[in-house]
Amino acid sequence: MDEFRMMATVLSMILGLGVTRLLLGLVTVFRIRRTAPVDWMPLAWAGIVFVVQLQFWWGVNQLPAIRPAFAFGDFVFLVALTLMLFLSAALLLPSRAEDESEGLRTYFERDGRYGLLAFASFLVLGFVVNLWFFREALLGLWSVLDIPMIVLPVAAFLSKSRRAQTWITVLYVPLMLVDVWVSL
């Protein structure tokens, strides 16, 4: 097995676990919908992370065309990047009905919003990948999109105002869609 296939296999396993974690979180929310109130905001962020997971998975398969060889340090960095995306998926939605006994909004405010920090960490590491692996110019279109994409989840995490969190989430969805369109 060549180094890229081995690397892609490990990254795909972690990404697959992240997708599984999001889907199981959605199943948990569905199962307890009658006993605990559902909240749209963590579901919106879960959808955002899901789309980014798919986009990243697609990007991993494009790596050999950009970089023919990888060092162990490259591999470790890409694993760290992928782990941040998994951590984001694992934190956003509850994994057990007991975690959401008071409702999805309460879960998100207590624990789930930490997934936004992991997501922002993924985006920061992705920013570095764009510079390091893809040799992108620091002041390119991608960086104009990446800076607010990094700052907004951190702002949503730090904000105590539901109204501010709502505006950030609503603003983030079209921003993410433009980023996906530009990236592909």
C-alpha positions as CSV (number, residue, x, y, z in Angstrom):
1,M,0.0,0.0,0.0
2,D,1.5,3.3,-1.0
3,E,1.7,6.2,1.5
4,F,-1.2,8.1,0.2
5,R,-3.6,5.1,0.3
6,M,-2.5,4.4,3.9
7,M,-3.0,8.0,4.8
8,A,-6.3,8.3,3.0
9,T,-7.5,5.1,4.8
10,V,-6.8,6.5,8.3
11,L,-8.3,9.9,7.4
12,S,-11.4,8.2,5.9
13,M,-11.8,6.0,9.1
14,I,-11.8,9.2,11.3
15,L,-14.1,11.0,8.9
16,G,-16.4,8.0,8.8
17,L,-16.6,8.0,12.6
18,G,-17.4,11.7,12.5
19,V,-20.3,11.2,10.0
20,T,-21.5,8.2,12.1
21,R,-21.4,10.4,15.2
22,L,-23.5,13.1,13.6
23,L,-26.0,10.6,12.3
24,L,-26.3,8.9,15.7
25,G,-26.8,12.3,17.3
26,L,-29.7,13.0,14.8
27,V,-31.2,9.7,15.7
28,T,-30.9,10.5,19.4
29,V,-32.7,13.9,18.8
30,F,-35.4,12.1,16.8
31,R,-36.0,9.5,19.5
32,I,-36.4,12.0,22.3
33,R,-38.4,14.6,20.4
34,R,-41.5,13.8,22.4
35,T,-39.9,14.2,25.8
36,A,-37.4,17.0,25.2
37,P,-37.7,20.1,23.1
38,V,-35.7,20.2,19.8
39,D,-33.7,23.2,18.9
40,W,-32.8,24.2,15.4
41,M,-29.4,25.8,16.1
42,P,-27.4,22.7,17.0
43,L,-29.1,20.9,14.1
44,A,-28.0,23.7,11.7
45,W,-24.4,23.5,13.0
46,A,-24.5,19.7,12.6
47,G,-25.6,20.2,9.0
48,I,-22.8,22.6,8.4
49,V,-20.2,20.2,9.9
50,F,-21.7,17.4,7.8
51,V,-21.3,19.3,4.6
52,V,-17.7,20.3,5.6
53,Q,-17.0,16.6,6.4
54,L,-18.1,15.7,2.8
55,Q,-16.1,18.5,1.3
56,F,-13.0,17.5,3.3
57,W,-13.4,13.9,2.3
58,W,-13.5,15.0,-1.3
59,G,-10.5,17.2,-0.8
60,V,-8.4,14.3,0.7
61,N,-8.9,12.4,-2.6
62,Q,-7.5,15.4,-4.5
63,L,-4.2,15.5,-2.5
64,P,-2.1,13.2,-4.7
65,A,-2.6,15.5,-7.7
66,I,-1.3,18.4,-5.6
67,R,1.4,16.7,-3.6
68,P,2.9,13.4,-4.8
69,A,4.7,12.5,-1.6
70,F,4.0,12.9,2.1
71,A,6.2,12.9,5.1
72,F,5.2,11.5,8.5
73,G,4.8,15.1,9.8
74,D,2.3,15.8,7.0
75,F,0.4,12.7,8.0
76,V,0.3,13.7,11.7
77,F,-0.9,17.2,10.8
78,L,-3.7,15.8,8.5
79,V,-4.7,13.4,11.3
80,A,-4.9,16.3,13.8
81,L,-7.0,18.3,11.3
82,T,-9.4,15.4,10.8
83,L,-9.6,14.7,14.6
84,M,-10.8,18.3,15.1
85,L,-13.6,17.7,12.6
86,F,-14.5,14.5,14.4
87,L,-14.4,16.2,17.7
88,S,-16.7,18.9,16.4
89,A,-19.2,16.3,15.2
90,A,-19.0,14.3,18.4
91,L,-19.8,17.4,20.6
92,L,-22.5,19.2,18.7
93,L,-25.3,16.7,19.3
94,P,-26.0,14.4,22.3
95,S,-25.1,10.8,22.0
96,R,-27.5,9.5,24.7
97,A,-31.0,10.4,25.6
98,E,-29.9,11.2,29.1
99,D,-27.7,14.0,27.8
100,E,-30.7,15.8,26.4
101,S,-33.2,15.3,29.2
102,E,-33.7,19.1,29.4
103,G,-33.8,19.7,25.7
104,L,-31.5,20.2,22.8
105,R,-31.0,23.9,23.5
106,T,-29.8,23.3,27.1
107,Y,-27.5,20.5,25.9
108,F,-26.0,22.8,23.2
109,E,-25.6,25.7,25.6
110,R,-23.8,23.5,28.2
111,D,-21.8,21.1,26.1
112,G,-22.6,21.1,22.4
113,R,-21.3,24.6,21.7
114,Y,-17.8,23.4,22.5
115,G,-18.1,21.6,19.1
116,L,-17.9,25.1,17.6
117,L,-14.4,25.6,19.1
118,A,-13.3,22.3,17.7
119,F,-14.8,23.3,14.3
120,A,-13.0,26.6,14.4
121,S,-9.8,24.7,15.3
122,F,-10.4,22.5,12.2
123,L,-10.8,25.6,10.1
124,V,-7.6,27.2,11.5
125,L,-5.6,24.0,10.7
126,G,-7.3,24.0,7.3
127,F,-6.1,27.5,6.8
128,V,-2.5,26.3,7.4
129,V,-3.1,23.4,5.0
130,N,-4.1,25.8,2.3
131,L,-0.9,27.7,2.7
132,W,1.4,24.7,3.3
133,F,0.0,21.9,1.1
134,F,-1.8,23.9,-1.6
135,R,0.7,26.8,-1.7
136,E,-2.2,29.2,-1.9
137,A,-1.5,33.0,-1.7
138,L,-2.2,34.4,1.7
139,L,-4.5,37.1,0.3
140,G,-6.6,34.9,-2.1
141,L,-10.3,34.6,-2.3
142,W,-10.2,31.5,-0.1
143,S,-8.7,33.5,2.8
144,V,-11.3,36.2,2.4
145,L,-13.9,33.4,3.1
146,D,-11.8,31.5,5.7
147,I,-11.3,34.4,8.1
148,P,-15.0,35.0,8.8
149,M,-15.6,31.2,8.7
150,I,-13.1,30.8,11.5
151,V,-14.2,33.9,13.5
152,L,-18.0,33.3,13.4
153,P,-18.1,29.9,15.2
154,V,-15.8,31.3,17.9
155,A,-18.1,34.3,18.2
156,A,-21.1,32.0,18.5
157,F,-19.4,30.0,21.2
158,L,-18.4,33.1,23.2
159,S,-21.8,34.8,22.8
160,K,-24.2,34.6,25.7
161,S,-27.0,36.2,23.5
162,R,-29.3,33.8,21.8
163,R,-30.1,36.5,19.3
164,A,-26.4,36.9,18.4
165,Q,-26.0,33.2,18.1
166,T,-29.0,33.1,15.8
167,W,-27.7,35.8,13.5
168,I,-24.2,34.1,13.4
169,T,-25.7,30.7,12.5
170,V,-28.0,32.2,9.8
171,L,-25.1,34.1,8.3
172,Y,-22.8,31.1,8.4
173,V,-25.0,28.8,6.2
174,P,-24.7,30.9,3.0
175,L,-21.1,31.6,3.7
176,M,-20.3,27.9,4.0
177,L,-22.2,27.2,0.8
178,V,-20.2,29.9,-1.1
179,D,-17.0,28.3,0.4
180,V,-18.0,24.9,-0.8
181,W,-18.8,26.2,-4.3
182,V,-15.4,28.1,-4.4
183,S,-13.5,25.1,-3.1
184,L,-14.9,22.6,-5.6
